[in-house]
Amino acid sequence: MEAKVKTLDVKAGKPVAIINDRDAAEHSIFLGDRICLKYGETEGMAIVDTSRGVPRGNIYLFKETKEEINVEEGEVVEVESSIKPDSIDYIKKKVEGEELAEEETRAIVEDAVDFKLTDSELMAYTVGIEMSDFSMEEAKHLTKAMVNTGEKIDVEEALDKHCIGGVPGNRTTPIIVSIIAAAGYKIPKTSSRAITSPAGTADTMEVITDVKHSLEEIESIVDEVNGCLCWGGALNLAPADDEFIRVRDSLNLDPLEQLLSSVLAKKKAVGANTVLIDIPMGDGTKVEGQEEASKLSRNFKELGSELGMNVMTLVSDGSSPIGKGIGPALEARDFLEVLKSGGKEGPEDLRNKSVKMADLLLDEVGSKENAEEILESGRAYDKFKEILDKQGGGIKEPENVELAENRHTVKAEKRGRVKGINNEPVNKIAKAAGCSKEKRSGLYLHKKEGDPVEEGDDLITVYSESPKRLEKAVELAEERKVYSFKSLLSE
């Protein structure tokens, strides 16, 4: 069929075209089908949406599709049904539990990058990995395919770190990057937004500065000040991973098998030779037992070796939140307090973990520098401010980070001592408050493990942009057992 183009100055996130539902039925085109669009010598693929609101004989094209075939408003395109790509058969094989060959995995990744797969097909691949065996050979194929279908940052001998997530707070990255860069090493840190947690490093950094920079800008920033703290999603680094993350987020899935490739593909793309992977372990984390943590650690090192990278791992205590603030703005306040004070203020657990991880990286590359000295001397904070200036400036003082105006504090009902803090309700309360979409929302933990508590003491302050979300989050905070206590009398 032929159709007159109506262009929509809106991005759909992938090539999408809308046609009249009767036109679609007459040509055996169905909702969600792929169609081939031909305009002169140019061809493009789009996913079909149908609507009675589109005049017959017309086709509405979103920005991605319009740009792909370089067509203008009012021009006529030829519309044909498109044959489903072979990668769908390979996805079916994975769902059925079969191991995929290198060329099959590569086809899935290439089609994901070229937007030839629907969200449901990408979800099926993710679920297939989650529900079946995913061999190290497949992980290697997936990682290489993701790296080779994207851009790369040209930084030699770079260092990097990554946390697999699962622990609220834990915003060590800005502190570590500042220490490593201050010691004279290159650390081009590109981070993701939240997947299953209340905040990702990119969400937190976006509270205080611009995190969207081009590859050329990142290379320039790192060349001048040794480090950066940018959002990887604004780049074309392992772009297939961004598609996989997007559908995993909608399913609230984060399979550890796919995590290996997801992490190391991004590290390989930024030129990292030495990488430290933080694997938090404990109740409520992605890795709850030592056996699973040890296996994941071995797999990271093995896959890293296959890719020519030196990968170290740290199995850390993930049984409770790291830091006191949960949510982008509150976590920004935490790490800024640590940096500005040289580690004398701010959450002690956040400071200690950041220093430990920075020292592991420095020791691995043979540096004689000491992470704690770099932090205490103020060099890390000075370096962070340099990075901030190169990224366009931003907030450098913790007290200048704004929090949501709607807030409520939950008080202690009896005296005792904090025995533990449960990750799961902390995550749920923060998300109910609006995290991570609403940067100023979240919760603040007034007490940490080992602290004494008197009746009436502040325990949790919940912040939200919305009064209704605040009400729901406070209800959860009062119902769910965030804290566990032991009696002071037993001491």
C-alpha positions as CSV (number, residue, x, y, z in Angstrom):
1,M,0.0,0.0,0.0
2,E,1.0,3.6,-0.4
3,A,0.4,6.2,2.3
4,K,0.9,10.0,2.7
5,V,3.3,10.9,5.4
6,K,2.3,13.0,8.4
7,T,5.4,13.6,10.6
8,L,5.2,13.8,14.4
9,D,7.9,15.9,16.1
10,V,8.1,13.4,18.9
11,K,10.5,10.6,19.7
12,A,9.0,7.2,20.5
13,G,12.2,5.6,21.7
14,K,12.2,3.4,18.6
15,P,10.9,3.4,15.0
16,V,7.1,3.5,15.2
17,A,4.5,4.2,12.6
18,I,0.7,4.7,13.0
19,I,-1.7,3.8,10.3
20,N,-5.5,3.7,10.0
21,D,-6.9,0.4,11.4
22,R,-9.1,-0.3,8.4
23,D,-6.1,0.3,6.0
24,A,-4.1,-2.1,8.2
25,A,-6.9,-4.8,8.2
26,E,-7.3,-4.6,4.4
27,H,-3.5,-5.3,3.9
28,S,-3.3,-7.9,6.7
29,I,-1.1,-5.7,8.9
30,F,-1.7,-6.1,12.6
31,L,-0.8,-4.1,15.7
32,G,2.8,-4.7,16.7
33,D,3.8,-6.0,13.2
34,R,6.9,-4.9,11.5
35,I,6.5,-3.0,8.3
36,C,9.1,-2.0,5.6
37,L,8.8,1.7,4.5
38,K,10.3,2.5,1.1
39,Y,10.9,6.1,0.0
40,G,12.9,6.4,-3.2
41,E,16.1,4.4,-2.7
42,T,15.7,4.5,1.0
43,E,14.2,1.8,3.2
44,G,13.4,1.6,6.9
45,M,11.7,-0.6,9.4
46,A,9.0,0.4,11.9
47,I,6.7,-1.2,14.4
48,V,3.0,-0.7,13.6
49,D,0.4,1.0,15.8
50,T,-3.1,1.4,14.5
51,S,-5.7,4.0,15.1
52,R,-9.1,5.2,13.8
53,G,-7.8,8.7,14.4
54,V,-5.4,8.4,11.4
55,P,-7.1,9.4,8.1
56,R,-7.2,6.6,5.6
57,G,-4.4,6.6,3.2
58,N,-2.1,8.4,5.7
59,I,0.8,7.2,7.9
60,Y,2.0,9.0,11.0
61,L,5.8,8.7,11.5
62,F,7.6,9.5,14.8
63,K,11.0,11.3,14.6
64,E,13.1,8.1,14.6
65,T,11.4,6.7,11.5
66,K,11.2,10.0,9.7
67,E,14.9,10.5,10.1
68,E,15.8,6.9,9.1
69,I,14.2,7.2,5.7
70,N,14.7,10.9,5.3
71,V,11.1,11.7,4.3
72,E,9.2,15.0,4.7
73,E,5.6,15.9,5.5
74,G,3.2,15.1,2.6
75,E,5.5,12.7,0.7
76,V,4.3,9.3,-0.2
77,V,5.9,6.1,1.1
78,E,5.3,2.5,0.1
79,V,4.3,0.3,3.0
80,E,4.9,-3.5,3.0
81,S,4.7,-6.2,5.6
82,S,8.2,-7.1,6.8
83,I,9.5,-10.6,7.4
84,K,10.4,-11.3,11.1
85,P,14.1,-11.4,11.6
86,D,15.9,-14.7,12.3
87,S,16.8,-13.4,15.8
88,I,13.2,-14.1,17.0
89,D,13.9,-17.8,16.4
90,Y,17.1,-17.5,18.4
91,I,15.2,-15.9,21.2
92,K,12.7,-18.7,21.2
93,K,15.6,-21.2,21.5
94,K,16.8,-19.3,24.6
95,V,13.3,-19.4,26.1
96,E,13.3,-23.1,25.5
97,G,16.5,-23.4,27.5
98,E,19.0,-24.0,24.6
99,E,22.5,-22.5,24.4
100,L,23.0,-20.0,21.7
101,A,25.9,-19.9,19.3
102,E,28.0,-16.7,18.8
103,E,26.3,-15.7,15.6
104,E,22.8,-16.2,17.1
105,T,23.6,-14.0,20.1
106,R,25.2,-11.4,17.8
107,A,22.0,-11.3,15.6
108,I,19.9,-10.6,18.7
109,V,22.1,-7.8,19.8
110,E,22.4,-6.2,16.3
111,D,18.6,-6.4,15.9
112,A,18.1,-4.9,19.3
113,V,20.3,-2.0,18.4
114,D,18.6,-1.5,15.1
115,F,15.2,-1.5,16.8
116,K,14.1,-4.6,14.9
117,L,12.8,-6.3,18.0
118,T,9.7,-5.4,20.0
119,D,9.7,-4.9,23.7
120,S,8.0,-8.2,24.2
121,E,10.7,-10.0,22.2
122,L,13.4,-8.3,24.2
123,M,11.6,-9.3,27.4
124,A,11.4,-12.9,26.2
125,Y,15.2,-12.9,25.8
126,T,15.7,-11.5,29.3
127,V,13.3,-14.0,30.8
128,G,14.9,-16.8,28.8
129,I,18.3,-15.9,30.3
130,E,16.7,-15.7,33.8
131,M,14.9,-19.0,33.6
132,S,17.6,-21.2,31.8
133,D,21.3,-21.9,32.0
134,F,23.4,-19.1,30.6
135,S,26.9,-20.4,30.0
136,M,30.1,-18.3,30.3
137,E,30.6,-18.9,26.5
138,E,27.2,-17.2,25.9
139,A,28.2,-14.4,28.3
140,K,31.4,-13.8,26.4
141,H,29.5,-13.7,23.0
142,L,26.9,-11.3,24.4
143,T,29.5,-9.0,25.9
144,K,31.6,-8.8,22.7
145,A,28.5,-8.3,20.6
146,M,27.3,-5.4,22.8
147,V,30.8,-3.7,22.7
148,N,31.1,-4.1,18.9
149,T,27.7,-2.6,18.2
150,G,28.5,0.6,19.9
151,E,31.0,3.5,20.3
152,K,34.1,3.4,22.4
153,I,35.8,6.0,24.6
154,D,39.5,6.5,23.7
155,V,41.1,6.5,27.1
156,E,44.2,4.3,27.7
157,E,44.9,2.3,30.8
158,A,41.7,3.5,32.5
159,L,40.5,2.3,35.9
160,D,36.9,1.7,36.7
161,K,34.5,0.4,39.4
162,H,31.0,-0.9,39.5
163,C,28.5,-2.1,42.1
164,I,26.0,-4.8,41.1
165,G,23.4,-3.0,43.2
166,G,20.7,-4.2,45.6
167,V,21.7,-2.0,48.6
168,P,19.9,1.3,49.2
169,G,22.3,4.3,49.4
170,N,25.8,3.0,48.7
171,R,26.8,6.1,46.7
172,T,30.5,5.3,46.8
173,T,31.2,6.1,43.1
174,P,31.6,10.0,43.3
175,I,34.0,9.6,46.3
176,I,36.1,6.8,44.7
177,V,36.3,8.6,41.3
178,S,37.5,11.8,43.1
179,I,40.2,9.9,45.0
180,I,41.4,7.9,42.0
181,A,41.5,11.0,39.8
182,A,43.3,13.0,42.5
183,A,45.9,10.3,42.6
184,G,46.7,10.9,38.9
185,Y,44.8,7.9,37.3
186,K,42.2,8.0,34.5
187,I,38.7,7.0,35.6
188,P,36.1,7.7,32.9
189,K,33.0,6.8,35.0
190,T,29.8,6.3,33.1
191,S,26.9,5.2,35.2
192,S,23.3,4.0,34.7
193,R,20.1,5.3,36.2
194,A,18.2,3.2,38.7
195,I,17.0,-0.2,37.6
196,T,15.5,-1.8,40.7
197,S,16.9,0.6,43.3
198,P,15.7,4.1,44.5
199,A,18.6,5.8,42.7
200,G,21.5,5.2,40.4
201,T,24.7,7.1,40.3
202,A,23.5,9.0,37.2
203,D,20.3,10.0,39.0
204,T,22.2,11.2,42.0
205,M,24.8,13.2,40.0
206,E,22.1,14.7,37.9
207,V,20.8,16.5,41.0
208,I,24.0,18.6,41.1
209,T,25.4,18.8,37.6
210,D,24.9,17.9,33.9
211,V,25.6,14.2,33.3
212,K,24.8,14.2,29.6
213,H,28.0,14.6,27.6
214,S,29.2,13.3,24.2
215,L,32.1,10.9,23.8
216,E,34.3,13.7,22.6
217,E,33.4,15.8,25.7
218,I,34.1,12.9,28.0
219,E,37.4,12.2,26.5
220,S,38.3,15.9,26.9
221,I,37.1,16.1,30.5
222,V,39.1,13.0,31.4
223,D,42.2,14.2,29.6
224,E,42.1,17.5,31.6
225,V,41.0,16.3,35.1
226,N,41.5,12.5,35.0
227,G,37.8,11.6,35.7
228,C,34.2,12.2,35.0
229,L,30.8,11.2,36.4
230,C,28.4,10.9,33.4
231,W,25.3,9.1,32.4
232,G,26.1,6.2,30.1
233,G,22.6,6.2,28.6
234,A,23.4,9.5,26.8
235,L,26.1,7.7,24.8
236,N,26.2,4.9,22.3
237,L,28.3,2.6,24.5
238,A,27.0,-0.9,24.3
239,P,23.6,0.5,23.2
240,A,22.0,-3.0,23.2
241,D,22.5,-3.0,27.0
242,D,20.4,0.1,27.3
243,E,17.5,-1.7,25.5
244,F,17.9,-4.7,27.8
245,I,18.0,-2.5,30.9
246,R,14.8,-0.7,29.8
247,V,12.8,-3.9,29.5
248,R,14.3,-5.4,32.7
249,D,13.2,-2.3,34.5
250,S,9.6,-2.7,33.4
251,L,9.7,-6.3,34.6
252,N,11.6,-5.4,37.8
253,L,14.1,-8.1,36.7
254,D,17.9,-8.0,36.9
255,P,19.2,-11.5,36.1
256,L,22.7,-12.0,37.4
257,E,23.6,-14.0,34.3
258,Q,22.9,-11.0,32.1
259,L,24.5,-8.7,34.6
260,L,28.0,-10.0,33.8
261,S,27.8,-8.9,30.2
262,S,25.9,-5.7,31.0
263,V,28.7,-4.5,33.4
264,L,31.8,-5.6,31.5
265,A,30.5,-4.5,28.1
266,K,30.3,-0.9,29.4
267,K,33.7,-1.2,31.1
268,K,35.3,-2.5,28.0
269,A,33.7,0.3,25.9
270,V,35.3,3.0,28.1
271,G,38.8,1.5,27.8
272,A,39.0,0.2,31.4
273,N,41.9,-2.2,31.9
274,T,41.5,-2.5,35.7
275,V,38.0,-2.9,37.1
276,L,36.8,-3.4,40.7
277,I,33.3,-5.0,41.0
278,D,31.5,-4.5,44.3
279,I,29.3,-7.5,45.1
280,P,27.1,-6.7,48.1
281,M,25.9,-9.8,49.9
282,G,23.2,-10.3,52.5
283,D,19.4,-10.5,53.1
284,G,17.5,-8.4,50.6
285,T,20.4,-8.0,48.1
286,K,20.8,-9.7,44.7
287,V,23.3,-12.1,46.2
288,E,22.2,-13.5,49.6
289,G,24.8,-16.2,50.2
290,Q,28.6,-16.7,50.1
291,E,28.4,-19.6,47.6
292,E,26.5,-17.4,45.1
293,A,28.8,-14.5,45.7
294,S,31.9,-16.6,45.2
295,K,30.5,-18.0,41.9
296,L,29.7,-14.5,40.6
297,S,33.1,-13.3,41.6
298,R,34.8,-16.1,39.7
299,N,32.6,-15.5,36.6
300,F,33.4,-11.8,36.6
301,K,37.1,-12.5,36.7
302,E,36.9,-15.2,34.1
303,L,34.8,-13.1,31.7
304,G,37.1,-10.2,32.3
305,S,40.1,-12.3,31.4
306,E,38.5,-13.4,28.2
307,L,38.1,-9.7,27.3
308,G,41.7,-8.8,28.2
309,M,40.7,-7.0,31.4
310,N,42.0,-7.2,34.9
311,V,38.8,-7.7,37.0
312,M,38.9,-7.6,40.8
313,T,36.0,-8.2,43.1
314,L,35.0,-7.2,46.6
315,V,32.2,-9.2,48.3
316,S,30.9,-6.6,50.7
317,D,28.3,-6.5,53.5
318,G,25.0,-5.6,51.9
319,S,22.7,-6.5,54.8
320,S,21.7,-2.9,55.4
321,P,21.8,0.4,53.6
322,I,25.1,2.3,53.1
323,G,24.8,6.0,54.1
324,K,21.8,7.7,55.6
325,G,20.1,9.3,52.6
326,I,18.0,7.1,50.2
327,G,17.0,8.8,47.0
328,P,18.9,10.9,44.5
329,A,19.1,14.3,46.4
330,L,19.6,12.7,49.8
331,E,22.4,10.5,48.5
332,A,24.0,13.5,46.9
333,R,24.0,15.2,50.3
334,D,25.6,12.2,51.9
335,F,28.6,11.9,49.5
336,L,29.1,15.7,49.4
337,E,29.3,15.8,53.2
338,V,32.0,13.1,53.1
339,L,34.0,14.8,50.4
340,K,33.7,18.4,51.7
341,S,34.7,17.4,55.3
342,G,37.6,15.1,54.2
343,G,35.7,12.2,55.7
344,K,35.2,13.8,59.1
345,E,31.4,14.3,58.5
346,G,28.8,12.4,56.6
347,P,27.9,8.7,57.0
348,E,30.9,6.8,58.4
349,D,30.0,3.5,56.6
350,L,29.9,5.3,53.2
351,R,33.3,6.9,53.9
352,N,34.9,3.7,55.0
353,K,33.7,1.6,52.1
354,S,34.7,4.3,49.6
355,V,38.2,4.5,51.0
356,K,38.6,0.7,51.1
357,M,37.5,0.3,47.4
358,A,39.7,3.2,46.3
359,D,42.7,1.6,48.1
360,L,42.1,-1.7,46.3
361,L,42.3,0.0,42.9
362,L,45.4,2.0,43.9
363,D,47.1,-1.0,45.2
364,E,46.3,-3.0,42.1
365,V,48.1,-0.5,39.8
366,G,51.1,-0.1,42.1
367,S,50.3,3.3,43.5
368,K,52.0,4.5,46.6
369,E,49.2,6.9,47.3
370,N,46.8,6.3,50.3
371,A,43.1,6.8,49.7
372,E,42.4,8.0,53.2
373,E,45.1,10.6,53.0
374,I,43.8,11.9,49.7
375,L,40.4,12.2,51.2
376,E,41.5,13.8,54.5
377,S,43.8,16.3,52.8
378,G,40.9,17.8,50.8
379,R,42.5,16.7,47.4
380,A,39.5,14.4,46.6
381,Y,37.1,17.3,47.2
382,D,39.2,19.7,45.1
383,K,39.3,17.1,42.3
384,F,35.5,16.6,42.5
385,K,35.0,20.3,42.1
386,E,37.3,20.3,39.1
387,I,35.3,17.5,37.5
388,L,32.1,19.4,38.3
389,D,33.4,22.5,36.6
390,K,34.4,20.6,33.5
391,Q,30.9,19.0,33.4
392,G,29.3,22.4,33.4
393,G,29.4,23.4,37.0
394,G,26.9,22.5,39.7
395,I,26.1,22.2,43.4
396,K,29.2,21.7,45.5
397,E,27.8,22.3,49.0
398,P,25.6,19.5,50.6
399,E,23.3,22.1,52.3
400,N,22.5,23.5,48.9
401,V,20.9,20.3,47.6
402,E,17.2,20.8,47.7
403,L,14.8,18.2,49.2
404,A,11.1,17.8,48.7
405,E,8.9,20.2,50.8
406,N,6.4,17.4,51.7
407,R,7.9,15.5,54.5
408,H,7.0,13.5,57.6
409,T,9.2,12.0,60.4
410,V,8.4,8.6,62.0
411,K,9.3,8.5,65.7
412,A,10.6,5.6,67.9
413,E,7.9,4.1,70.1
414,K,10.3,2.7,72.7
415,R,13.9,2.7,73.7
416,G,16.5,0.2,72.6
417,R,19.5,-0.1,70.4
418,V,19.4,-0.6,66.6
419,K,20.2,-4.2,65.7
420,G,19.7,-4.0,62.0
421,I,18.1,-2.1,59.1
422,N,16.0,-4.0,56.5
423,N,16.8,-3.2,52.9
424,E,13.5,-4.3,51.4
425,P,11.1,-1.9,53.1
426,V,13.7,0.9,52.7
427,N,13.5,0.4,48.9
428,K,9.8,0.1,48.9
429,I,9.2,3.3,51.0
430,A,11.6,5.3,48.8
431,K,9.9,4.1,45.6
432,A,6.5,4.9,47.1
433,A,7.7,8.4,47.9
434,G,8.6,8.9,44.2
435,C,12.2,7.6,43.7
436,S,14.0,7.7,41.4
437,K,11.9,9.7,39.0
438,E,11.4,12.5,41.5
439,K,14.9,13.5,42.5
440,R,14.1,15.3,45.7
441,S,12.0,12.5,47.1
442,G,13.3,9.7,49.4
443,L,13.9,9.0,53.0
444,Y,16.5,9.8,55.6
445,L,17.6,7.2,58.2
446,H,18.4,9.1,61.4
447,K,19.7,6.0,63.2
448,K,22.3,3.4,62.1
449,E,23.2,0.0,63.3
450,G,24.5,0.1,66.9
451,D,22.9,3.5,67.7
452,P,20.9,3.8,71.0
453,V,17.3,4.9,70.6
454,E,15.1,6.7,73.1
455,E,11.3,6.8,72.9
456,G,10.3,9.7,70.7
457,D,13.6,9.8,68.8
458,D,13.5,10.5,65.1
459,L,13.9,7.3,63.1
460,I,12.9,8.0,59.5
461,T,12.0,11.2,57.6
462,V,10.2,10.6,54.4
463,Y,10.3,13.3,51.6
464,S,8.0,13.4,48.6
465,E,7.0,15.8,45.8
466,S,3.4,14.6,46.1
467,P,1.3,14.8,49.3
468,K,-0.5,11.6,48.2
469,R,2.7,9.7,47.6
470,L,4.0,11.0,50.9
471,E,0.9,9.6,52.7
472,K,1.4,6.2,51.1
473,A,5.2,6.1,51.8
474,V,4.6,7.1,55.5
475,E,2.0,4.4,55.8
476,L,4.5,1.9,54.6
477,A,7.2,3.3,56.9
478,E,4.9,2.8,59.9
479,E,3.7,-0.6,58.9
480,R,6.9,-2.2,57.7
481,K,9.8,-3.1,60.0
482,V,12.6,-1.0,58.7
483,Y,14.5,-1.3,62.0
484,S,15.1,-4.2,64.3
485,F,16.0,-3.4,67.9
486,K,17.6,-5.1,70.9
487,S,17.0,-4.1,74.5
488,L,19.4,-1.8,76.3
489,L,18.7,-3.8,79.4
490,S,20.5,-6.8,78.0
491,E,23.8,-4.9,77.7
